[in-house]
Amino acid sequence: MPQSGSGTSCPHTEYAISERISRRQLVQALGATLALSVFSPGASLVQGASSAPVGSSTPSGETSSQVGPAASPTPGPTPPPTETETSAAAAQTTNVWAATTGGLSAAVADLPPRVYVPNELGGDIAVIDPASMQVVDRFWVGRTPHHVTPAHDLDRLYVNVMDSNRLVAIDPRSGRPVDSIPVAVPYNLYFTPDGTKAVVAAERFNRLDFYDPTTWQPIARLPIPGSGVDHLDFSADGSFLLVSCEFGGQVVKVDLDQLAVAGVLRVGGLPIDVKLAPDGTVFYVANQGRHGVSIVDPVAMQELAFLPTGRGAHGLALSRDTQVLFVSNRLAGTISVVDFAAWGVATSWLVGGSPDMLQVSPDGQQLWASGRFFGVVNVIDTNTGRLLYRIPTGGGPHGLTYFPQPGRYSIGHNGVYR
């Protein structure tokens, strides 16, 4: 999603002019601004960003500062009771993400682990070996690549190259591009849980485009009543999705049987990433303008609670045990840890480097975060919040994917599995 400013006058100015200047200009301007504010002398964020050449990594001996208490989560509102005792019991036993808590499937267990990082400004993919923490390959894909998306069957990776109007397919066995598929302005890419449809977030057109994921022939193009169609997630049964509209502050429900809009909720601010709770009853929506996370009831289409996390709340990722949700606060330079059971923030870690999109390592011990404004990828210890490595990758690193990962199949984005 476009680079946004703080909660003061900056975001209003930025989005007032967002249609007159390019996404690339926004990244460059805001990157320079944050570089001065975050890494200037006396700044409160983690210092010591690597100046090593691209392809090298810098281990960090720093322990990231903890923001807020760690002993117990910040109390959140009491979750509302379910409609019946039966549904309550079902919610307690359901875990939508259960398949992601174990090991790799046999289909991908022999693949070399790699982290693929799309550089929005450079138009290339930096490939990191997580064993050496080194960039081991690099290749050009086109103008403005945003996310690297695993295919539903885990057989390919697709780079969403928005301004080249294509998906670039990567063979994860060779780690190299093998195909180019024409698709209109693909900002983000998802797959319905049953694997029958690919869903492209055509942000520029405020539209969701549905494709046959085998032939890549269009099935339907659905206008969304919001501005800045961005990120989404699916219901537990796959009957609907919830998509964020960053510029207009809406969250929109789409019926996947009818391929029709089924509801609209205005949460305000700048809603970004979306994740379904493990029990399947509510969605968590990061909000970069309100600096926290909304908890949304998709049936009533109501915001049940709002959890302040930090300036520029942006990306979301579940822990390997699915007990907590990691939230990147891109403008604050922090990672917040949300306890699902408590509906509250357990702690926040000060890591610096404008954390954006997130991936958890297969063993759950590391959190990988693209540092959008600083041309780096940050690697963080998920037990302590300690910054382990800061790896230079290129200009504007965005939706990185760590592949392969546990899970039966991919539902898209930068590596979300069930």
N, C-alpha and C positions, 0 to 999 in steps of 0.2 A: 504494500500500500504506500501511497506517497508519504514523503517525510514531513512530519508536522512539527510545529513549534510547541512552546510551553502553554500553560493555561492562562497566560497574561494576554497582551495584545497581539503576540506573535501569531498564534494559530488563526485568529480572525483575519489578520492581514494576509497570511499565506493562502487561506482558502478563498479569500476574496479575489486573489489573482491567479488561482490555480488553473483556470481555464485559459489564461493568457500567456503563461510561461510553461516550459516543459518540466516533466518529472525530473529529468536529468539536472536542470538548473536548480530545482528545489533541493535535490540531494547535495549538490556542490555547495550551495549557499549555506544551508543549515549545517552541513558537515563542518564548514569553516567556522561557523559561529560556535558550535558545540566544542570544537577542538580548542578554541580559545577559552571557553568558560569552564570546561571540564578538566583540561590538563594545564591550566595556568597555575602559577605558584599560589599556594594557599587554598586550592580547590579541595573539596572534601572527598572527592572520589579517589579510587585506587590510583596511585601514580605509577609511573614506570612503564608506559606502553612501549612495546618493542620497537626499536629502530633497526632491527635486523633486516637483511634483504629478503625479498619475496622468495619463498621456498624454505625458509628456516623458521624455527619456532623458538620462543623464549620461555623457559620454565620460570614460574613465579614462586618465590618463597614467601610472598605476602599472604597473610590471612585476611580475607575480606571482612570488613567491619560488619557487625550485626546491627541492624536497624530495628529497634523495638524488642520486646521480650521474646524469649525462646521457650520459657518454661511452660506456658500455656497459651493457646490461641486467643487472639483478641475476640471477645464474645461477639457473636453475630446474632441476628434475630433468630428466635426459635423457629425451626422449620414447621410449616403448617401441617396439621394432621391430614392423613390421606382420607379418601372418601369412605372407605370401608376397611374392616379388619383384614379382609382377604387381600386387598391391594397393598395394605401395609406390610403384610407378611411377604408378599411377592417382591416388594421393593427391597426388603431386607436380604433376600436371597439372590437377587439379580446383580450381576456385575457385567455390564456391557463390554468391559475391557478385559475380561478374564483371560482371553487367549493371548494377551500381551504380557502376562506375568511369568511365562515360562521360557523355554529355550527356543532356538530357531527351528523352523519347519525343515523337513528333509529336503524340500525343493531348493532351499537357499543356504543350507548349512555349510556347503563347501565353497561358497563364494568368498573372495577376499574382501574383508571389511574396508570400506572407503567412506570418506565424507566428501560429498559433492557440493561445492559452494558456487552459486551463481553470482557473478559480479555485475551488478546492474549497470555501472558506468563503463566497465571495460568490455562488456559483451562476451565474456568468456566464462568457463568453468574451471575453478581450481580444485584439484583432487588431492585430498589429504589422506595419508596413511595414518590411522589412529594409533598404530603401534609405535611409529617413530615420531609422530607429531610433525611430519614434514609434508610440504606440498610436493607430490611426486609426479604430477602431470598437470597439463593445462591445455585447453583447446577452445577455439572460438565457436560461438553458436549463433550470434546475431545481435540485433539491437534490443537492449533492455530485457535481459533474462531475469525473471523474478523468483520462481520456485522450481525445485527439482522434485518431481512427483513420481513415486513408485506406481507401476501399473497394478490393477486389481489382482492379477495372478502372479505378481512379483517378477515377471519375466523381463520387463523393461523398466527404464526410468525415462520420464519425459521432462525436458526442460521447457518451461513456459516462456517463450521468447515473444513478448508482447508486441514490440514495435517492428518485428520482422514477420508478424502474423503467421507464426508456425510453432509447432512442437518439434523439438529435436529429440529423437529416441536414442537412448544410450543402452548398449548391451552391458549389463553389470558383470558379465564374465570377463570381458576384455576391458571394460571401463571406458569404452570409446563410442563416439556417435556412429549410428548405423542407418539412420533414416531421418527424413524431414517430412512433416505432415502439415499441410496448409490448414490453419485454424485462425479465425478472426480474433485479433487482440486478446490472446490468452493471458490474463493476469494470474489466474489460479485454475487448478484442475482437480476435480474430484471424481469418484466412482460410486454409484449407488451400491449399497451393501450386497445386493444380489448380483452385481457385476454386469447388468444388462445395459447400463447407460454411463457414458462419460459426461460430466457436467463441467462446462467451462464458464468461469466467471469472467464475462466480457465487461470489465469495469467501465471502460470508456463509453460503452453503449448502454449502461445500466440494464444489463440483460444476463440471463442464464441461458446458455446454449447447450442443448442435449445432443449427443452424438452416439452412434453405434461404436463401441470401443474396439471392434474388430476391423470394420471397414472405414471408420471415421467419416461415414456419411451422416449429414445432419438429420436429426429426428424432429426437433422442435426448437424454436427460439422464443423464450419467454421474457417479455418486458417485466421489470421489477419496479414497483412504485416506490422508488427511493433513489438516492444519488450516491454513486460510488460502490457498486456491488463488489464485494470484497472476499470474505471468508464465510465458511458454512460448516455445519455438521448435521448428521442424520439422526432421526429418532431411533430408539432401540429396535423397533420392528421394521425400520426402513420405509415406512409409509409416508414420511414427510421429512423435509429439511428446514433448517433455520439459517438464513443468510443475513450477514451484516451489510449495511449500506453506510460506508464511512462518512461520506460528505454530508448526507442528509440526516444522520442520527437515527435511522430506522433499523429495526430488525424485522425481517419478513419471513413468514411461514409459507412453504410451497408444498402442495399436495402432489406426491410423486405418481399416484395412479392417474390423476386427471391432468398432471402437468399444468397446474393452475395455482394462482395465489390464493391462499386460504386464510391469511390474517396479516395485519401490520401492527407493530408496536413501536412507538417513538420513544426511545430511551434518551435521546439528546446526545450531545457531545460528539465523539468520533468513535463509534463502535468498530472493533477490528476483529480479532480472532474469536472463534466460537468452539466450545467443547461441551459435549453431553456429560452429565454427572454419571458416575459408575452405576447408580441405581436406575438410571434412565428416566428420571422424573423431571429434572430441570436442566436447563442449559446455562453455562457460564459464558459471559460475553465481556471480553476485555474492552475498556473504553479509554482511548488515548486522550480524549478531551476532558473527561470527568476524573481521570487519574485513579481508576479502580476497576472493579469487576461487577457487572450486573448478574443477578441470579434470576432467570426468566422461567416462568411457568408457560410451556408451549401450548397448553390446552386453553387456559384462560387468556393467554397472551398478555400477561401482566409481569411487571418487575416486582418480585417478591422481596428482594433485598439488594443492597449495594454495599460492596466491601472496598473501602479505600485501600489502595496498595502502594501507589507511588506515582510520580509525575510521568505521564506518557505510557500508561499500561497498554501493552501491545500484543505480545505473543503468549501462547498457552501450551503447556505440555504436561502430561500425567507422569507421576513417578512410576517406576517399574512395578511397585506393589499396588498401584492405583489408589493409594490412600490420600495423596496430596496432589495439588495442582501447582505447578511452577508458573509464575507470571513474570514476564520481562517488563520492567518499567524503563522504557527506552530513554526518556529525558532525565530521569533520576539516576540512571546507571545502577539500578538495583534489580535483584530478583526477589520476589515475594513468594512465600510458601503458604498456600491456602489449604487448610484442613477441611476435607469434604464433610466429615462427620460433624464438625463443630460449626460449619458455615462461618469460619473466621480465619484471620491471618495469623499463622503460628509464629512466623519470623520473616525478616527481610535481610538479604545479604547485599552489602555494598561491593560491587565488582567493577564498576566503571565500564567504559568502552561501548556505550549506547547499545545494550543488548536488544535484539530484535526477535527473529524467529529462533525457535528452540528445538533441540533433539536430545533425548536421553539415550545414553549408550545402552547396548543390549544387556549388560550386566547391572544396569541401574546406578552405577557408581559415579558417572560423570554426566554433567549437563553441558551441552554444546550450544553456544549462542553466537549468532552472527553479530558482529559489531558494525552496524550499518554505516555510521558516520566516520569510522576510523580505519576501515580497510583491514579488519582483523576478525578472527574467530576466537572467542574466549571459551576455555574449557574449565569448568567449575566442579569441585567436589560436592556431590549431592548430600553428603553426610555433615559436612562442616561449613559449606559455603565458601571455602577457600578457592581463590583463583589459582589454577594449576598451570595453565599455559595461555599465552596470547600469540596466535599464529597469524602473521601477515598473509593476506590472500589476494587483495586487489581492491578496485574502487567500487564501493557500495555493495558489499556482500549482503545477500538477502536470505531467501528461503532455502537454507542448506538442508540436505538430507544425509543421515548416517544410515548406510545400508550394507548388509541386511539387518533386519530387526525381527523380534518375536511377533507372531501374529499369523492368523490363517490367511488373511487377504488385506489389501490396502484399500482404504476409502479416499486416498489422495492427499492433497495439500503437499506439505514437505515431508510426508512420511507419517501417516496416521493409520493405525491398523486395528483390526478386530479379529 
